């Protein structure tokens, strides 16, 4: 933590300038907007990235909330994710309150770092939302010292998207892909490559997405709940890296670098499966000529105690700043919409393709739709069923530092380095980074 805070304090000289550029919280203290009829409205300001997804979700929530609260108004300030995080960190590290919003979008791996680094900065939602109605793993990400900060939002519950035509050519049916292990996946991949000439998957040695999926499927993570490195003497970590290297060595994975090559590989029909979050649906559907050829199965599982055929990749949540002049209004707005409305999640799915973790919405008609693109499979119902099985983990404060340490060693692992020594190297590098 010392290193993290010291880095933030290095940029405090620019805090006042950054604050001046943003929406001023001091303005929002009395900044009630006025509608065309001259009536005053209670205005809440939110920071978020991606206006077509996150911003659109807030607009849906605003419309729903205004039905019972016509005096409510919401201003959404759009900025790039990196800019939002830098601006927030800079202001908070410098103790600058002016210029901050009432609501912010937070990437789930940053939750514990924010709460621990800036005590008493974020509102406690423990008694404001019925969290038993959300997938447990999403709530676990928000829990710090027995308090729950914020409202769960979108999820990245994972599935194994697959080209049913390729698998059928190799002699496999949908049933053959249910609840398999990663070793079985590799064996299937070899047969697919032999019979169709297609790769089973992609592999990118500069990206840790697959290792993250594997780890969480076993209820493990790169760091412990105490923020210590979790690379040595961790069976789930050892098995994750064994599987990762086995996939690379098997010849079933097409090497890619970067997002465009990754997406291009399955849009071009070069690979038979894509193990990724539910949000990958839109990218897969970009290949209109492949409609009806895709389906989704549960992901393979690690052969370790606690391993399951379900995991998560990505996701975010909404926070309210404790010192916001509109704190109570902001909390009530989030609690009654994103934190407690099936109608919100039905509209979010239909209008923006967003999947949340609000369990009551799972039984709605929207989640039971059967897209023709996926062969009439009720994919959203399946994803939500899998979301209930995802192991909850503590993401801790140093997830990014741990991922960076891993990526530094991955090339050596792929080249045949002793795995035990590599794990020791990763652990050592991580510890140096967080001193």
MIMIMI-601118 format. One line per field, with one value per residue: residue number from 1; residue in three letters; x negated, y negated, z negated of N, C-alpha, C in turn. Coordinates in pm, whole numbers. Example, Ala and Ser with C-alpha at 12.3 -4.5 7.8 and 13.67 -1.06 7.14 Angstrom:
n 1_2
res ALA_SER
nxx -1319_-1285
nyy 569_225
nzz -780_-708
caxx -1230_-1367
cayy 450_106
cazz -780_-714
cxx -1320_-1290
cyy 330_-3
czz -780_-787
% end
This chain:
n 1_2_3_4_5_6_7_8_9_10_11_12_13_14_15_16_17_18_19_20_21_22_23_24_25_26_27_28_29_30_31_32_33_34_35_36_37_38_39_40_41_42_43_44_45_46_47_48_49_50_51_52_53_54_55_56_57_58_59_60_61_62_63_64_65_66_67_68_69_70_71_72_73_74_75_76_77_78_79_80_81_82_83_84_85_86_87_88_89_90_91_92_93_94_95_96_97_98_99_100_101_102_103_104_105_106_107_108_109_110_111_112_113_114_115_116_117_118_119_120_121_122_123_124_125_126_127_128_129_130_131_132_133_134_135_136_137_138_139_140_141_142_143_144_145_146_147_148_149_150_151_152_153_154_155_156_157_158_159_160_161_162_163_164_165_166_167_168_169_170_171_172_173_174_175_176_177_178_179_180_181_182_183_184_185_186_187_188_189_190_191_192_193_194_195_196_197_198_199_200_201_202_203_204_205_206_207_208_209_210_211_212_213_214_215_216_217_218_219_220_221_222_223_224_225_226_227_228_229_230_231_232_233_234_235_236_237_238_239_240_241_242_243_244_245_246_247_248_249_250_251_252_253_254_255_256_257_258_259_260_261_262_263_264_265_266_267_268_269_270_271_272_273_274_275_276_277_278_279_280_281_282_283_284_285_286_287_288_289_290_291_292_293_294_295_296_297_298_299_300_301_302_303_304_305_306_307_308_309_310_311_312_313_314_315_316_317_318_319_320_321_322_323_324_325_326_327_328_329_330_331_332_333_334_335_336_337_338_339_340_341_342_343_344_345_346_347_348_349_350_351_352_353_354_355_356_357_358_359_360_361_362_363_364_365_366_367_368_369_370_371_372_373_374_375_376_377_378_379_380_381_382_383_384_385_386_387_388_389_390_391_392_393_394_395_396_397_398_399_400_401_402_403_404_405_406_407_408_409_410_411_412_413_414_415_416_417_418_419_420_421_422_423_424_425_426_427_428_429_430_431_432_433_434_435
res UNK_UNK_UNK_UNK_UNK_UNK_UNK_UNK_UNK_UNK_UNK_UNK_UNK_UNK_UNK_UNK_UNK_UNK_UNK_UNK_UNK_UNK_UNK_UNK_UNK_UNK_UNK_UNK_UNK_UNK_UNK_UNK_UNK_UNK_UNK_UNK_UNK_UNK_UNK_UNK_UNK_UNK_UNK_UNK_UNK_UNK_UNK_UNK_UNK_UNK_UNK_UNK_UNK_UNK_UNK_UNK_UNK_UNK_UNK_UNK_UNK_UNK_UNK_UNK_UNK_UNK_UNK_UNK_UNK_UNK_UNK_UNK_UNK_UNK_UNK_UNK_UNK_UNK_UNK_UNK_UNK_UNK_UNK_UNK_UNK_UNK_UNK_UNK_UNK_UNK_UNK_UNK_UNK_UNK_UNK_UNK_UNK_UNK_UNK_UNK_UNK_UNK_UNK_UNK_UNK_UNK_UNK_UNK_UNK_UNK_UNK_UNK_UNK_UNK_UNK_UNK_UNK_UNK_UNK_UNK_UNK_UNK_UNK_UNK_UNK_UNK_UNK_UNK_UNK_UNK_UNK_UNK_UNK_UNK_UNK_UNK_UNK_UNK_UNK_UNK_UNK_UNK_UNK_UNK_UNK_UNK_UNK_UNK_UNK_UNK_UNK_UNK_UNK_UNK_UNK_UNK_UNK_UNK_UNK_UNK_UNK_UNK_UNK_UNK_UNK_UNK_UNK_UNK_UNK_UNK_UNK_UNK_UNK_UNK_UNK_UNK_UNK_UNK_UNK_UNK_UNK_UNK_UNK_UNK_UNK_UNK_UNK_UNK_UNK_UNK_UNK_UNK_UNK_UNK_UNK_UNK_UNK_UNK_UNK_UNK_UNK_UNK_UNK_UNK_UNK_UNK_UNK_UNK_UNK_UNK_UNK_UNK_UNK_UNK_UNK_UNK_UNK_UNK_UNK_UNK_UNK_UNK_UNK_UNK_UNK_UNK_UNK_UNK_UNK_UNK_UNK_UNK_UNK_UNK_UNK_UNK_UNK_UNK_UNK_UNK_UNK_UNK_UNK_UNK_UNK_UNK_UNK_UNK_UNK_UNK_UNK_UNK_UNK_UNK_UNK_UNK_UNK_UNK_UNK_UNK_UNK_UNK_UNK_UNK_UNK_UNK_UNK_UNK_UNK_UNK_UNK_UNK_UNK_UNK_UNK_UNK_UNK_UNK_UNK_UNK_UNK_UNK_UNK_UNK_UNK_UNK_UNK_UNK_UNK_UNK_UNK_UNK_UNK_UNK_UNK_UNK_UNK_UNK_UNK_UNK_UNK_UNK_UNK_UNK_UNK_UNK_UNK_UNK_UNK_UNK_UNK_UNK_UNK_UNK_UNK_UNK_UNK_UNK_UNK_UNK_UNK_UNK_UNK_UNK_UNK_UNK_UNK_UNK_UNK_UNK_UNK_UNK_UNK_UNK_UNK_UNK_UNK_UNK_UNK_UNK_UNK_UNK_UNK_UNK_UNK_UNK_UNK_UNK_UNK_UNK_UNK_UNK_UNK_UNK_UNK_UNK_UNK_UNK_UNK_UNK_UNK_UNK_UNK_UNK_UNK_UNK_UNK_UNK_UNK_UNK_UNK_UNK_UNK_UNK_UNK_UNK_UNK_UNK_UNK_UNK_UNK_UNK_UNK_UNK_UNK_UNK_UNK_UNK_UNK_UNK_UNK_UNK_UNK_UNK_UNK_UNK_UNK_UNK_UNK_UNK_UNK_UNK_UNK_UNK_UNK_UNK_UNK_UNK_UNK_UNK_UNK_UNK_UNK_UNK_UNK_UNK_UNK_UNK_UNK_UNK_UNK_UNK_UNK_UNK_UNK_UNK_UNK_UNK_UNK_UNK_UNK_UNK_UNK_UNK_UNK
nxx -82_-200_-362_-169_-22_-223_-285_-52_-54_-254_-140_17_-22_104_366_549_579_696_931_1058_1129_1335_1680_1816_1846_1915_2079_2293_2405_2600_2684_2940_3115_3326_3639_3832_4067_4003_3974_3784_3518_3366_3036_2807_2473_2284_1993_1868_1747_1770_2029_2225_2283_2235_2311_2556_2697_2730_2902_3134_3191_3237_3474_3654_3645_3739_4009_4130_4007_4021_3881_3619_3292_3029_2691_2466_2129_1913_1609_1284_1191_934_874_1075_1012_754_808_984_820_610_734_845_614_490_663_858_1179_1353_1497_1546_1776_2111_2170_1977_1841_1691_1431_1433_1189_1063_1197_1140_892_949_1127_968_748_854_1003_1334_1436_1620_1965_2149_2335_2457_2702_2880_2954_3098_2891_2901_3029_2860_2603_2381_2094_2051_2130_1947_1717_1759_1746_1593_1429_1665_1854_2056_1983_2128_2315_2380_2316_2277_2189_1932_1971_1854_1841_1811_1798_1880_1821_2062_2078_1811_1740_1918_1827_1596_1692_1830_2093_2330_2369_2130_1966_2036_1961_1682_1327_1019_818_965_1075_848_789_1017_977_751_856_1041_868_739_949_1077_897_899_813_853_863_742_426_254_-40_-83_133_346_600_707_576_680_951_932_822_1023_1229_1163_1193_984_716_479_368_383_659_540_378_135_-111_1_-118_-303_-292_-23_219_417_309_75_188_333_133_4_204_231_-19_-4_200_78_-139_-14_62_313_391_419_173_207_188_298_624_766_664_740_1029_1061_981_1189_1404_1328_1350_1147_1106_1241_1354_1431_1337_1474_1613_1967_2016_1889_2060_2164_1942_1893_2127_2088_2001_2199_2249_2212_2429_2639_2452_2314_2289_2318_2138_2079_1772_1460_1327_1080_869_873_928_1236_1271_1480_1720_1748_1694_1564_1514_1414_1627_1819_1906_2121_2041_2099_1997_1899_1889_2050_2284_2526_2563_2762_2973_2845_2778_3035_3138_2969_3017_3287_3308_3075_3001_3230_3438_3611_3715_3532_3306_3412_3462_3201_3072_3218_3190_2919_2764_2661_2573_2670_2629_2857_3070_3364_3436_3364_3561_3722_3884_3704_3455_3496_3503_3433_3181_3150_2903_2746_2834_3091_3060_3117_2929_2879_3023_2880_2626_2688_2764_2518_2384_2460_2305_2045_1742_1694_1450_1178_1066_872_609_398_422_356_80_-1_81_-88_-336_-308_-276_-528_-676_-553_-641_-879_-777_-628_-833_-940_-1048_-1128_-846_-802_-1017_-957_-718_-815_-978_-784_-641_-840_-895_-646_-631_-840_-732_-522_-624
nyy 121_-117_-180_-216_-440_-629_-665_-778_-1018_-1153_-1281_-1482_-1753_-1828_-1812_-2019_-2143_-1936_-1905_-2141_-2098_-1919_-1811_-2005_-1920_-2098_-2265_-2093_-2087_-2273_-2260_-2235_-2131_-2287_-2230_-2262_-2368_-2522_-2405_-2295_-2056_-1774_-1726_-1479_-1379_-1169_-976_-792_-542_-453_-535_-405_-177_-162_-429_-430_-250_-396_-591_-447_-370_-622_-704_-517_-573_-834_-806_-775_-975_-1260_-1495_-1439_-1448_-1355_-1379_-1253_-1215_-1151_-980_-851_-528_-504_-773_-850_-696_-795_-1063_-1046_-914_-1101_-1331_-1226_-1134_-1373_-1487_-1648_-1756_-1900_-1903_-1636_-1366_-1251_-985_-705_-485_-173_46_388_520_301_234_308_190_-85_-125_-54_-225_-479_-555_-585_-718_-618_-532_-320_-48_162_199_96_225_533_773_1045_1105_1100_1248_1438_1414_1164_992_1060_942_680_664_551_578_669_492_371_216_11_97_395_439_492_821_1067_1336_1648_1848_2127_2052_2204_2335_2510_2652_2714_2875_3086_3193_3305_3508_3463_3389_3157_3252_3377_3172_3081_2997_3068_3140_2947_3099_3280_3100_3021_3265_3292_3070_3145_3344_3193_3022_3212_3318_3098_2898_2664_2438_2495_2293_1964_1816_1589_1474_1237_1168_1204_1304_1568_1714_1585_1656_1934_1951_1828_2006_2209_2099_1939_1688_1440_1316_1333_1301_1142_982_1086_1238_1509_1727_1931_2259_2300_2491_2446_2239_2360_2566_2415_2285_2508_2613_2397_2396_2650_2622_2443_2600_2809_2754_2678_2419_2099_1857_1522_1162_897_732_702_904_1125_1113_1112_1369_1551_1434_1469_1735_1906_2042_2286_2258_2015_1908_1705_1399_1324_1087_1108_1183_993_935_1182_1212_1028_1143_1196_1390_1625_1697_1910_2108_2104_2200_2228_2359_2475_2363_2551_2729_2694_2957_2976_2959_2815_2704_2582_2574_2303_1950_1613_1314_1000_707_464_214_-17_-306_-534_-853_-931_-1191_-1334_-1586_-1510_-1255_-1083_-1090_-987_-728_-621_-633_-448_-216_-160_-112_3_160_300_357_547_470_281_446_611_429_334_560_608_364_296_521_597_791_855_928_965_1165_1200_1102_1296_1477_1353_1277_1169_1280_1536_1551_1688_1663_1668_1667_1819_2075_2105_2145_2079_1869_1662_1735_1962_1852_1698_1899_2026_1821_1831_2024_1945_1925_1724_1473_1294_1003_833_583_563_670_596_555_814_951_830_921_1193_1194_1117_1344_1537_1586_1731_1959_2072_2141_2358_2342_2442_2501_2474_2311_2088_2000_1922_1712_1532_1476_1347_1120_992_928_744_536_438_339
nzz 0_-68_148_345_251_243_510_600_460_584_794_699_728_953_897_835_1082_1228_1090_1146_1404_1406_1338_1095_760_570_707_739_493_461_706_858_1133_1378_1517_1827_1747_1538_1291_1011_1002_839_878_970_1020_1230_1300_1574_1804_2155_2319_2472_2340_2042_1984_2118_1962_1724_1817_1867_1604_1494_1628_1525_1250_1240_1276_1027_897_1000_965_993_1140_1362_1445_1670_1692_1938_1983_2073_1947_1824_1785_1610_1382_1321_1267_1049_857_831_724_484_349_299_130_232_265_417_742_770_850_767_805_912_1160_1105_1178_1104_1002_883_655_377_346_372_153_-69_-40_-57_-315_-451_-232_-51_-19_-242_-153_-278_-422_-246_-15_96_93_116_342_551_759_568_596_708_508_312_416_355_84_-204_-503_-631_-539_-270_20_250_556_728_1078_1415_1535_1602_1649_1756_2058_2285_2594_2900_3231_3365_3602_3668_3448_3480_3721_3629_3484_3244_3010_2859_2601_2546_2471_2227_1899_1891_1840_1851_1965_2114_2290_2437_2562_2723_2881_3029_3192_3336_3476_3632_3789_3907_3960_3827_3561_3209_3022_2922_2829_2626_2521_2393_2248_1970_1946_1977_1774_1552_1567_1530_1270_1103_1142_976_733_654_654_777_559_200_-40_-226_-85_-2_211_415_542_489_351_409_521_719_870_969_1124_1305_1457_1557_1725_1900_2031_2143_2329_2504_2590_2719_2977_3053_3034_3175_3214_3109_3104_2926_2925_3171_3340_3194_3193_3469_3531_3465_3594_3854_3879_3798_3560_3332_3078_2822_2519_2295_2149_2105_2231_2470_2664_2850_3015_3134_3278_3475_3706_3937_4128_3998_3856_3667_3645_3411_3065_2703_2427_2087_1933_1941_1652_1388_1273_979_624_548_796_1056_1330_1407_1424_1418_1609_1599_1532_1343_1092_911_726_452_345_18_-85_75_147_233_145_19_202_429_342_298_557_700_548_591_859_1036_827_758_946_1169_1411_1499_1562_1759_1967_2004_2103_2343_2484_2479_2463_2221_1937_1611_1255_1112_961_954_1206_1381_1447_1625_1943_2124_2062_2140_2410_2736_2931_3283_3399_3230_3273_3170_2901_2558_2457_2270_2047_1981_1924_1697_1521_1489_1364_1101_998_994_821_532_475_318_453_372_318_494_754_1022_1006_946_1175_1361_1274_1325_1608_1682_1650_1802_2078_2030_1904_2112_2275_2155_1897_1559_1370_1094_1017_1173_1055_808_891_989_758_608_767_756_482_464_614_461_228
caxx 0_-286_-403_-52_10_-330_-271_60_-90_-344_-64_110_-41_197_503_637_609_790_1060_1120_1177_1448_1806_1787_1939_1965_2193_2406_2465_2722_2704_3065_3147_3461_3701_3890_4178_3951_3966_3648_3492_3248_2942_2698_2370_2216_1882_1864_1690_1850_2166_2320_2310_2253_2391_2692_2760_2772_3018_3249_3219_3293_3612_3735_3651_3818_4152_4173_3934_4012_3789_3482_3220_2899_2595_2363_2006_1841_1464_1216_1174_805_882_1160_938_645_864_1035_707_535_811_857_483_458_767_939_1317_1422_1481_1582_1918_2186_2165_1870_1833_1565_1395_1433_1057_1017_1285_1075_784_1010_1183_859_658_925_1104_1449_1462_1730_2083_2178_2467_2492_2844_2958_2992_3109_2785_2929_3090_2753_2509_2293_1956_2048_2140_1819_1620_1790_1743_1467_1447_1807_1942_2071_1972_2175_2420_2330_2368_2266_2105_1859_1977_1791_1892_1729_1864_1820_1877_2124_2048_1676_1740_1990_1737_1496_1760_1877_2225_2337_2357_1988_1896_2091_1889_1557_1206_933_746_1059_1085_730_806_1117_912_661_941_1096_759_714_1062_1125_786_921_763_956_866_630_343_179_-129_-87_265_370_744_736_532_776_1071_902_805_1148_1313_1125_1208_853_678_335_327_468_741_451_298_5_-120_61_-174_-375_-211_118_249_496_217_-11_267_366_19_-18_303_197_-132_41_275_-20_-223_67_82_455_418_361_112_257_141_391_768_815_629_822_1164_1052_961_1316_1490_1284_1375_1021_1104_1366_1412_1387_1369_1475_1729_2092_2009_1829_2168_2177_1829_1914_2239_2047_1986_2337_2254_2198_2553_2688_2341_2253_2361_2236_2135_2002_1628_1396_1285_950_873_829_1039_1311_1285_1615_1731_1804_1600_1602_1410_1457_1743_1802_2007_2143_2011_2141_1899_1955_1898_2139_2397_2646_2538_2884_3046_2769_2795_3172_3149_2905_3080_3420_3301_2974_2995_3355_3543_3605_3742_3405_3220_3476_3436_3057_3039_3281_3146_2774_2695_2593_2620_2637_2630_2978_3133_3506_3454_3327_3681_3800_3889_3585_3346_3532_3504_3348_3129_3129_2759_2691_2907_3212_3027_3148_2794_2877_3068_2768_2523_2732_2756_2376_2338_2488_2206_1910_1686_1662_1311_1135_977_762_563_286_446_282_-62_-20_91_-210_-444_-284_-303_-673_-734_-482_-722_-971_-697_-593_-956_-979_-1114_-1077_-728_-821_-1106_-885_-624_-898_-1019_-667_-613_-944_-874_-527_-665_-920_-647_-427_-692
cayy 0_-235_-217_-265_-575_-723_-696_-871_-1148_-1222_-1360_-1571_-1892_-1857_-1784_-2136_-2164_-1834_-1933_-2253_-2053_-1827_-1860_-2043_-1874_-2215_-2312_-2004_-2104_-2348_-2260_-2176_-2172_-2339_-2180_-2365_-2430_-2606_-2332_-2259_-1913_-1733_-1679_-1391_-1369_-1038_-957_-657_-528_-381_-586_-316_-64_-208_-551_-394_-187_-502_-660_-360_-383_-757_-703_-439_-642_-956_-775_-799_-1092_-1353_-1605_-1387_-1465_-1288_-1418_-1152_-1269_-1042_-994_-723_-458_-541_-913_-853_-642_-886_-1184_-1012_-887_-1223_-1415_-1164_-1132_-1509_-1534_-1748_-1708_-1974_-1846_-1495_-1343_-1180_-843_-666_-346_-115_178_472_541_182_205_316_91_-215_-131_-50_-340_-603_-522_-674_-795_-561_-504_-183_-8_289_205_20_313_674_836_1188_1117_1092_1361_1418_1374_1019_928_1083_845_549_676_518_568_694_390_384_83_0_181_476_398_595_935_1129_1481_1704_1967_2174_2037_2299_2355_2643_2724_2769_2984_3199_3254_3382_3619_3428_3329_3061_3326_3410_3053_3044_3028_3139_3084_2885_3204_3329_2992_3031_3385_3259_2975_3217_3411_3086_2978_3322_3340_2976_2806_2541_2433_2503_2169_1872_1796_1463_1476_1105_1142_1296_1330_1710_1757_1531_1739_2063_1936_1806_2126_2294_2021_1886_1565_1413_1273_1383_1195_1055_907_1148_1313_1642_1806_2047_2349_2280_2594_2391_2163_2457_2634_2315_2265_2635_2618_2292_2444_2767_2571_2388_2708_2909_2717_2651_2277_2005_1741_1389_1051_785_755_715_1037_1219_1110_1151_1514_1623_1376_1525_1878_1980_2118_2356_2217_1892_1909_1563_1351_1311_965_1139_1217_895_951_1305_1190_938_1226_1228_1510_1743_1713_2046_2202_2093_2235_2202_2463_2433_2372_2665_2702_2741_3082_2950_2953_2689_2659_2592_2535_2167_1848_1476_1231_861_663_338_181_-161_-360_-671_-916_-959_-1335_-1396_-1660_-1440_-1115_-1007_-1078_-898_-593_-578_-614_-323_-105_-129_-82_106_246_363_349_642_397_223_547_656_327_329_672_590_244_280_649_607_893_824_1042_952_1296_1196_1073_1411_1550_1270_1322_1122_1373_1666_1543_1787_1602_1754_1673_1927_2198_2113_2175_1972_1848_1575_1817_2048_1770_1660_2019_2046_1714_1870_2125_1887_1910_1590_1456_1160_951_768_450_562_761_556_581_958_988_783_1012_1317_1174_1107_1479_1628_1633_1835_2080_2129_2194_2480_2320_2519_2430_2439_2196_1974_1951_1852_1585_1444_1434_1252_995_928_872_624_433_383_297
cazz 0_-74_283_418_208_279_652_615_405_676_891_631_770_1063_853_845_1223_1270_1027_1216_1534_1393_1287_957_658_498_784_723_361_483_850_900_1269_1393_1639_1911_1677_1432_1166_971_993_764_978_930_1125_1234_1393_1629_1938_2253_2318_2536_2251_1904_1987_2157_1845_1633_1875_1839_1460_1474_1673_1430_1120_1254_1270_889_846_1113_936_1001_1267_1362_1548_1687_1750_2005_2001_2090_1820_1764_1742_1491_1268_1286_1209_917_768_808_633_352_285_257_38_301_276_523_874_773_875_662_840_1004_1202_1057_1227_985_939_811_542_246_342_344_17_-167_-25_-89_-417_-472_-111_25_-101_-281_-101_-340_-460_-147_95_60_170_137_474_651_761_452_625_732_377_245_467_294_-61_-270_-649_-664_-483_-126_80_387_613_840_1208_1518_1501_1712_1634_1875_2125_2396_2722_2993_3363_3362_3726_3657_3350_3539_3820_3554_3418_3110_2994_2748_2475_2524_2422_2097_1774_1918_1780_1951_2038_2214_2389_2523_2644_2824_2972_3120_3291_3421_3566_3726_3880_3976_3990_3749_3424_3106_2944_2943_2710_2630_2404_2329_2190_1859_1935_1958_1640_1455_1573_1470_1126_1031_1151_863_611_618_722_779_426_92_-100_-306_13_18_335_401_651_435_268_444_621_830_954_1037_1226_1407_1546_1627_1833_1995_2113_2218_2444_2597_2644_2789_3117_3082_3013_3271_3146_3147_3022_2929_2933_3308_3389_3119_3249_3609_3545_3468_3698_3982_3878_3782_3435_3302_2950_2757_2376_2262_2076_2179_2311_2600_2756_2958_3107_3210_3369_3583_3827_3971_4211_3913_3780_3655_3633_3278_2942_2583_2324_1969_1953_1876_1515_1343_1198_842_528_557_934_1114_1471_1412_1381_1452_1669_1606_1456_1271_992_891_593_417_258_-114_-111_173_91_278_111_-7_329_516_289_323_702_737_478_645_1003_1062_710_717_1046_1280_1535_1544_1623_1883_2068_2025_2190_2474_2554_2483_2456_2092_1844_1472_1162_1031_979_991_1348_1462_1488_1717_2082_2195_2038_2196_2555_2802_3054_3399_3425_3147_3299_3088_2762_2463_2404_2152_1935_1944_1858_1562_1437_1457_1275_962_958_996_686_486_437_279_556_302_355_587_866_1141_982_954_1316_1428_1237_1399_1751_1700_1649_1893_2191_1983_1880_2241_2336_2086_1768_1447_1321_953_1013_1230_954_709_955_995_620_569_839_700_351_489_669_364_105
cxx -85_-326_-286_-20_-98_-322_-160_22_-185_-269_29_94_55_342_596_676_712_927_1133_1181_1304_1575_1789_1892_1993_2082_2315_2470_2597_2760_2827_3093_3292_3520_3771_4007_4134_3939_3823_3635_3366_3152_2829_2603_2299_2104_1884_1793_1787_1997_2268_2356_2338_2339_2536_2768_2810_2894_3145_3291_3284_3440_3702_3753_3739_3968_4209_4109_3915_3918_3643_3422_3082_2814_2485_2243_1927_1693_1403_1190_1045_808_966_1082_825_699_916_920_631_606_818_725_445_559_855_1079_1392_1398_1517_1732_1986_2171_2046_1884_1696_1546_1374_1295_1005_1092_1209_960_838_1055_1073_770_722_1037_1211_1484_1587_1843_2103_2322_2523_2640_2934_3014_3004_3010_2804_2989_2987_2666_2403_2153_1943_2053_2009_1714_1637_1773_1603_1494_1594_1901_1945_2079_2024_2281_2361_2394_2351_2170_2034_1859_1936_1864_1792_1814_1800_1895_1932_2093_1908_1673_1809_1903_1632_1559_1815_2015_2221_2317_2211_1909_1944_2001_1763_1442_1122_852_837_1075_968_741_907_1056_821_741_1001_991_733_825_1100_1013_798_856_881_972_756_547_259_91_-140_45_295_519_773_692_627_902_1047_892_938_1240_1281_1133_1078_825_528_281_426_557_659_355_154_6_-72_12_-240_-283_-61_152_326_407_127_64_306_253_-19_76_270_84_-90_120_178_-100_-145_85_225_488_347_301_171_191_242_535_815_783_714_962_1162_1041_1094_1414_1455_1305_1253_1019_1242_1431_1353_1431_1360_1602_1850_2093_1946_1935_2172_2065_1845_2024_2206_2030_2124_2349_2243_2323_2602_2579_2278_2348_2268_2250_2066_1852_1574_1352_1145_966_810_951_1106_1328_1426_1612_1796_1700_1650_1482_1464_1580_1714_1919_2016_2118_2074_2037_1965_1977_1986_2255_2529_2637_2668_2965_2977_2784_2934_3194_3090_2976_3212_3420_3203_2966_3125_3468_3522_3628_3615_3323_3280_3447_3288_3013_3093_3218_2995_2695_2622_2656_2575_2644_2752_3068_3282_3530_3431_3448_3767_3791_3762_3470_3373_3535_3400_3297_3104_2980_2695_2778_3032_3185_3060_3020_2792_2927_2955_2659_2564_2732_2612_2327_2360_2385_2064_1858_1658_1517_1288_1034_860_723_463_303_362_133_-93_-13_-36_-327_-431_-323_-453_-737_-670_-566_-819_-898_-666_-715_-1013_-1051_-1050_-964_-743_-909_-1037_-787_-698_-941_-903_-637_-713_-924_-752_-560_-751_-833_-561_-491_-659
cyy -125_-280_-277_-409_-674_-761_-797_-1011_-1225_-1313_-1460_-1717_-1931_-1843_-1901_-2163_-2063_-1860_-2042_-2210_-1972_-1895_-1888_-1994_-1990_-2274_-2226_-2017_-2178_-2345_-2181_-2226_-2218_-2289_-2294_-2436_-2516_-2535_-2289_-2107_-1886_-1665_-1598_-1378_-1235_-1041_-812_-658_-446_-424_-493_-195_-113_-334_-522_-329_-292_-577_-579_-375_-518_-760_-629_-513_-767_-931_-803_-923_-1192_-1470_-1563_-1416_-1403_-1340_-1313_-1214_-1153_-1076_-856_-661_-499_-684_-925_-808_-734_-1010_-1159_-993_-1015_-1312_-1356_-1162_-1268_-1564_-1641_-1693_-1778_-1904_-1700_-1479_-1282_-1029_-817_-519_-293_24_269_496_421_157_202_216_-47_-227_-135_-173_-471_-576_-631_-759_-747_-515_-354_-150_116_304_133_106_455_752_986_1212_1106_1217_1339_1368_1225_943_943_981_709_549_649_499_573_581_408_245_87_100_262_431_513_705_987_1279_1546_1826_2009_2164_2136_2307_2498_2721_2787_2890_3108_3270_3342_3496_3590_3362_3231_3131_3357_3293_3009_3091_3112_3073_3020_2988_3265_3227_3000_3152_3361_3166_3042_3287_3310_3042_3085_3331_3217_2883_2675_2552_2445_2369_2075_1867_1671_1457_1342_1069_1248_1333_1477_1757_1705_1615_1873_2052_1920_1927_2225_2218_1961_1758_1544_1374_1327_1269_1098_977_957_1223_1456_1736_1935_2128_2325_2380_2541_2312_2258_2525_2539_2299_2394_2645_2516_2338_2565_2725_2518_2497_2803_2879_2683_2502_2190_1886_1610_1285_938_826_781_851_1144_1228_1156_1301_1589_1562_1432_1676_1964_2069_2175_2312_2083_1899_1765_1528_1334_1188_989_1169_1123_908_1075_1285_1091_1015_1277_1358_1639_1769_1859_2149_2203_2145_2205_2318_2408_2444_2502_2627_2755_2868_3063_2946_2815_2637_2681_2546_2398_2069_1711_1406_1089_831_536_316_30_-200_-498_-728_-963_-1108_-1408_-1466_-1592_-1290_-1035_-987_-980_-752_-540_-549_-479_-203_-63_-97_33_205_316_360_450_573_333_326_605_557_321_441_649_474_234_409_671_710_857_948_1038_1074_1288_1169_1195_1488_1472_1323_1284_1222_1512_1665_1640_1732_1703_1772_1789_2052_2216_2152_2055_1937_1763_1647_1906_1969_1734_1780_2044_1941_1748_1968_2070_1871_1764_1582_1313_1112_875_633_450_659_724_582_730_1006_947_876_1144_1302_1164_1245_1573_1674_1744_1967_2149_2190_2313_2462_2407_2441_2387_2315_2072_1914_1874_1716_1484_1388_1327_1118_920_860_747_507_364_341_150
czz 0_65_360_381_248_425_673_567_496_772_826_673_880_1021_871_989_1271_1213_1101_1348_1524_1350_1139_862_578_574_756_586_372_629_887_1041_1274_1523_1712_1843_1560_1298_1137_960_913_861_917_1048_1115_1335_1442_1763_2025_2250_2381_2450_2109_1896_2022_2041_1747_1686_1854_1693_1429_1513_1575_1298_1126_1253_1131_829_960_1091_947_1139_1252_1477_1553_1759_1808_2016_2019_1953_1751_1712_1615_1368_1224_1215_1068_818_732_706_493_278_231_157_99_324_388_657_884_791_753_680_933_1039_1163_1118_1106_923_861_681_409_234_310_199_-88_-161_-68_-188_-426_-349_-38_-67_-123_-237_-171_-368_-359_-35_42_146_186_275_587_646_655_485_652_601_301_289_402_142_-115_-419_-688_-623_-331_-65_224_427_728_971_1308_1475_1626_1698_1765_1930_2231_2523_2820_3125_3370_3489_3724_3563_3405_3643_3752_3475_3280_3113_2878_2614_2443_2466_2285_1984_1795_1841_1891_2028_2145_2327_2488_2615_2756_2929_3073_3230_3388_3522_3673_3832_3962_4019_3914_3611_3327_3036_2993_2816_2730_2505_2333_2260_2084_1845_1906_1819_1533_1449_1503_1317_1053_1037_1038_731_563_695_711_642_323_40_-185_-216_25_152_317_511_604_343_286_554_742_926_1035_1150_1338_1507_1620_1748_1941_2089_2198_2342_2550_2666_2736_2937_3152_3075_3116_3197_3199_3056_3036_2955_3076_3367_3322_3179_3395_3628_3549_3567_3836_3990_3857_3658_3405_3173_2904_2612_2327_2186_2167_2268_2449_2706_2876_3060_3193_3315_3482_3715_3866_4049_4128_3828_3784_3634_3494_3169_2824_2485_2201_1999_1893_1734_1487_1262_1059_752_536_697_986_1259_1485_1361_1428_1517_1682_1521_1378_1176_978_746_578_323_128_-139_-10_103_126_249_97_120_421_472_321_471_744_675_543_794_1027_946_676_817_1159_1412_1589_1619_1751_1995_2103_2120_2332_2552_2571_2475_2325_2001_1703_1386_1070_1056_1014_1139_1436_1515_1586_1859_2158_2181_2095_2348_2615_2934_3165_3427_3351_3156_3216_2944_2674_2388_2278_2028_1886_1871_1716_1468_1395_1358_1128_908_953_853_652_443_388_383_497_360_471_704_988_1125_996_1099_1392_1398_1312_1546_1779_1714_1751_2012_2150_1960_2012_2311_2259_1955_1660_1379_1175_939_1067_1129_844_764_956_856_576_637_786_568_365_534_563_233_75
% end
